[in-house]
């Protein structure tokens, strides 16, 4: 494959072959992202605790193979000392009883981040569909403390903790099967908004700059050139400087149409397009994914898994109450014989 840059609010590298009409796939891999609001920290009154059976049912109907996670609070450790979330454990155990083989890894925040044990990112994958063959690798970049301080000054409220890469990005390498495409996944959760402050927009741009630097630096370690970045970008628009930097690096924004993925507590028109998937635009593997005109049917289009897809007639309020203020998003990528 030709080398190509890329980055995202979670990162994926994947192989795919297309004809002008449609891809010729050995296997279609569905990659998704879901911010499960305050999962594991309902005890502090942030929201009502979610039930594992609701989470497993929603992930099950979403039909994803790899899932970037956000806002997961670790609640315990397993026998190996790895942090885990008890509700996620139960949800994936329920899915595995139906023949799946889900596993997941949670990723620690940056030291100095506010509420260190809250809102971690992570990645889950179904080993019946893909295998983890590398990572997690902690991406390497140096944060300029003076620049971070200058960005903090653009917030109307005091920011005593870290604001840049508080959810430190990591990369994973997955394989679609023996001899098939390998791909790199980087889940991301960028700086949240704060009213009309300019600080968050500038913070996200700096986070993307660091991400691109880290991806370039880690290319030899990954030993693969198929890349996707995905997760909760917190970007208010596809025209944000952070999104523009990713496009300039050779990626396409699968949510370029700014489809609402975050369910506001108000009207539908107020839903924010926070959740995004960025794919390398120059690779034949991803040419059929996320068409800008949105007219290619599943499984390649950018899809928001709506509440009614889980339970017909379910409203936004009930979904928020039972699961999250974010909906799961997914994109199909075509795996072929690996040429990396």
C-alpha positions in Angstrom: 0.0 0.0 0.0 1.0 3.6 -0.5 1.7 5.3 2.7 -0.9 7.7 4.0 -1.4 9.8 7.0 -4.4 9.7 9.3 -5.8 10.4 12.7 -9.0 10.2 14.7 -11.3 10.4 18.0 -10.4 6.7 18.1 -7.5 5.1 15.0 -8.0 2.2 12.6 -5.8 0.8 9.9 -7.5 -1.6 7.5 -7.2 -3.2 4.0 -9.9 -3.0 1.4 -10.4 -3.6 -2.3 -13.0 -1.9 -4.5 -14.2 -1.7 -8.0 -15.8 1.5 -9.2 -19.2 0.1 -8.4 -18.7 -1.8 -5.2 -15.9 -3.4 -3.1 -14.9 -7.0 -3.7 -14.3 -8.1 -0.1 -13.1 -11.2 1.5 -14.7 -10.0 4.6 -16.5 -6.8 5.7 -15.4 -5.5 9.1 -17.7 -3.1 11.0 -15.9 -0.6 13.1 -17.8 1.6 15.5 -17.6 4.1 18.4 -19.8 4.6 21.4 -19.5 7.0 24.3 -21.4 5.2 27.1 -22.2 8.2 29.4 -20.5 7.9 32.8 -20.5 4.1 32.7 -19.4 2.9 36.1 -19.8 6.2 37.9 -23.5 6.5 38.4 -22.8 6.3 42.2 -21.9 10.0 42.2 -25.3 11.0 40.9 -24.0 11.7 37.4 -26.9 9.6 35.9 -28.9 6.5 36.5 -26.8 3.3 36.4 -27.0 1.4 33.1 -28.0 -2.3 33.0 -25.7 -4.7 31.4 -28.6 -6.4 29.5 -29.5 -3.1 27.9 -25.9 -2.5 26.8 -25.5 -6.0 25.4 -28.7 -5.8 23.5 -27.8 -2.5 21.9 -24.3 -3.6 20.9 -25.8 -6.8 19.6 -28.2 -5.1 17.2 -25.4 -2.6 16.2 -23.5 -5.6 14.7 -20.1 -4.1 15.2 -16.8 -6.1 15.2 -14.5 -3.5 16.7 -15.8 -0.8 19.1 -14.0 2.3 20.4 -15.3 3.1 23.9 -15.5 6.4 25.8 -16.5 7.5 29.3 -15.8 4.1 30.9 -14.9 4.3 34.6 -12.9 1.3 35.8 -14.6 -0.4 38.8 -12.3 -3.3 39.6 -9.2 -5.3 38.4 -9.0 -8.8 37.0 -6.7 -11.5 38.0 -4.0 -10.1 35.8 -4.3 -6.7 37.4 -5.9 -5.0 34.4 -8.6 -2.5 35.1 -12.1 -3.5 34.1 -15.7 -2.3 34.3 -18.1 -4.7 35.9 -21.1 -3.7 33.8 -19.1 -4.1 30.6 -17.9 -7.5 31.8 -21.5 -8.7 32.3 -22.7 -7.2 29.0 -20.0 -8.9 27.0 -20.5 -12.2 28.9 -24.1 -12.0 27.8 -23.1 -11.4 24.2 -20.6 -14.3 24.3 -23.4 -16.7 25.4 -24.8 -16.3 21.9 -21.6 -17.4 20.2 -19.5 -14.2 20.2 -16.1 -13.8 21.8 -15.9 -10.2 23.0 -12.8 -8.9 24.8 -11.9 -5.3 25.7 -9.1 -3.2 27.1 -9.5 0.1 29.0 -6.9 2.9 28.6 -5.7 5.1 31.5 -5.9 8.9 31.4 -3.0 11.2 31.4 -1.5 11.8 34.9 -2.8 15.1 36.2 -6.1 14.7 34.4 -9.2 15.7 36.4 -10.9 12.7 38.1 -8.2 10.3 36.9 -10.4 7.2 37.3 -13.4 8.5 35.4 -14.2 8.5 31.7 -11.4 6.3 30.3 -11.3 5.3 26.7 -10.9 1.7 25.5 -11.4 -0.8 22.7 -13.6 -3.9 22.5 -13.5 -6.5 19.8 -15.2 -9.8 18.8 -12.6 -12.4 18.3 -15.0 -14.4 16.2 -14.5 -11.7 13.6 -11.1 -10.1 14.3 -7.9 -10.8 16.3 -5.8 -8.4 18.2 -2.2 -8.8 16.9 -0.6 -5.7 18.5 -0.9 -3.0 21.1 -2.1 -1.2 22.9 0.8 1.2 22.1 0.8 4.5 24.0 1.3 7.1 21.4 4.4 9.2 21.9 4.3 13.0 21.8 5.6 15.9 23.9 3.0 18.4 25.1 4.2 22.0 25.2 3.2 23.1 28.7 3.4 26.8 27.7 1.0 26.2 24.8 -1.3 24.2 27.0 -1.3 27.1 29.6 -2.0 29.6 26.8 -5.0 27.6 25.7 -6.3 27.3 29.3 -6.4 31.1 29.4 -9.0 31.1 26.7 -11.5 29.3 28.9 -13.9 31.4 30.9 -13.7 29.0 33.9 -10.5 28.1 35.6 -8.8 24.9 34.3 -6.6 23.6 37.1 -6.0 20.2 35.5 -4.7 18.9 32.1 -6.8 19.8 29.1 -4.6 18.4 26.3 -4.8 14.6 25.7 -6.4 14.0 29.1 -7.6 10.8 27.5 -4.2 9.7 26.2 -4.5 8.0 22.8 -3.3 4.5 22.3 -3.1 2.3 19.1 -4.2 -1.3 18.6 -3.5 -3.6 15.7 -6.1 -6.0 14.5 -6.3 -8.7 11.8 -9.4 -9.7 9.9 -8.0 -13.2 9.6 -5.0 -15.2 8.3 -3.6 -13.5 5.2 -6.3 -10.8 5.3 -6.0 -7.1 6.1 -4.4 -5.8 9.3 -5.7 -2.5 10.6 -4.7 0.0 13.4 -7.4 1.4 15.7 -6.8 4.5 17.8 -9.9 5.5 19.9 -10.0 9.2 20.8 -12.0 11.4 23.1 -11.0 15.0 22.5 -11.5 18.1 24.7 -15.1 18.8 25.6 -16.8 22.1 24.9 -17.3 24.8 27.5 -20.1 27.3 26.6 -18.9 29.6 23.8 -15.3 29.6 24.9 -12.6 29.5 22.1 -10.4 27.3 24.3 -11.9 23.9 23.5 -11.7 24.4 19.7 -8.0 25.4 20.0 -7.4 22.5 22.4 -8.8 20.0 19.9 -6.7 21.4 17.1 -3.6 21.0 19.3 -4.7 17.4 20.3 -4.9 16.6 16.6 -1.5 18.1 15.8 0.0 15.9 18.5 -1.9 12.9 17.2 -0.5 13.4 13.7 3.0 13.8 15.1 2.6 10.6 17.2 1.2 8.6 14.3 4.1 9.6 12.1 6.6 8.7 14.8 5.0 5.4 15.5 4.6 4.2 11.8 7.6 1.9 12.0 6.3 0.3 15.2 2.8 -0.3 13.8 4.3 -1.9 10.6 1.1 -1.2 8.8 -0.3 1.6 6.7 -4.1 1.1 6.9 -5.5 3.7 9.3 -8.8 4.8 10.9 -9.3 7.3 13.8 -12.7 7.3 15.6 -14.5 8.3 18.7 -16.1 11.2 20.5 -14.4 14.1 18.8 -16.5 16.8 20.5 -16.2 18.7 17.2 -19.2 21.0 16.7 -18.7 21.0 12.9 -16.8 19.3 10.1 -15.3 22.7 9.4 -13.4 22.9 12.7 -9.6 23.4 12.4 -9.0 20.0 14.0 -11.1 18.2 11.3 -9.4 20.3 8.6 -6.0 19.1 9.9 -7.1 15.5 9.6 -8.4 16.0 6.1 -5.1 17.7 5.1 -3.3 14.6 6.4 -5.2 12.5 3.9 -8.3 11.4 5.8 -12.0 11.7 5.1 -14.5 12.6 7.8 -17.3 10.0 7.6 -19.6 12.5 9.4 -18.8 15.3 7.1 -22.5 16.0 6.9 -22.6 16.8 10.6 -25.2 14.2 11.4 -26.4 14.5 15.0 -25.0 11.7 17.2 -25.3 13.2 20.6 -28.9 13.3 21.8 -29.6 16.7 23.3 -32.1 17.1 26.1 -33.9 19.6 23.8 -35.1 19.4 20.2 -33.8 17.0 17.6 -32.3 19.9 15.7 -30.0 20.6 18.6 -28.3 17.2 18.4 -24.5 17.6 18.0 -22.3 15.8 15.5 -19.7 14.8 18.1 -19.0 11.2 17.1 -16.9 10.8 14.0 -14.8 8.2 12.0 -11.8 9.4 10.0 -10.5 7.0 7.3 -7.5 7.2 4.9 -9.0 8.6 1.8 -6.4 7.4 -0.7 -6.5 3.7 0.0 -8.5 1.4 -2.3 -9.6 -0.4 0.9 -11.7 2.5 2.0 -12.9 4.0 -1.2 -16.4 2.6 -0.8 -16.7 3.6 2.9 -18.5 6.7 4.0 -19.6 8.0 0.5 -20.0 11.8 0.8 -23.4 11.6 -1.0 -24.6 9.0 1.6 -26.3 6.9 -1.1 -24.4 3.6 -0.8 -26.5 1.3 1.4 -25.2 -0.5 4.4 -22.7 -2.0 5.3 -20.3 0.7 4.1 -22.2 3.9 4.9 -21.7 5.9 8.1 -24.6 4.7 10.3 -26.0 6.1 13.5 -27.7 3.3 15.4 -30.8 5.1 16.5 -32.9 4.2 19.6 -35.7 2.8 17.4 -33.2 0.4 15.8 -32.9 -1.2 19.2 -36.5 -1.0 20.4 -39.1 0.2 17.9 -40.8 3.3 19.1 -38.2 4.1 21.7 -37.8 7.8 22.2 -34.6 9.8 22.7 -35.5 10.5 26.4 -35.8 6.8 27.2 -32.6 6.0 25.4 -30.7 8.7 27.4 -32.2 7.4 30.6 -31.3 3.8 30.0 -28.1 4.0 28.1 -26.3 7.2 27.1 -26.6 10.7 25.6 -24.5 9.4 22.7 -25.6 6.9 20.0 -23.3 4.3 18.6 -21.9 5.0 15.1 -20.4 2.5 12.7 -18.7 2.2 9.3 -18.0 -0.9 7.1 -14.5 -1.5 5.8 -13.7 -4.2 3.3 -10.9 -6.6 4.3 -8.9 -8.3 1.5 -5.7 -10.2 1.2 -3.1 -8.1 3.1 -0.5 -6.3 1.0 1.3 -4.4 3.9 
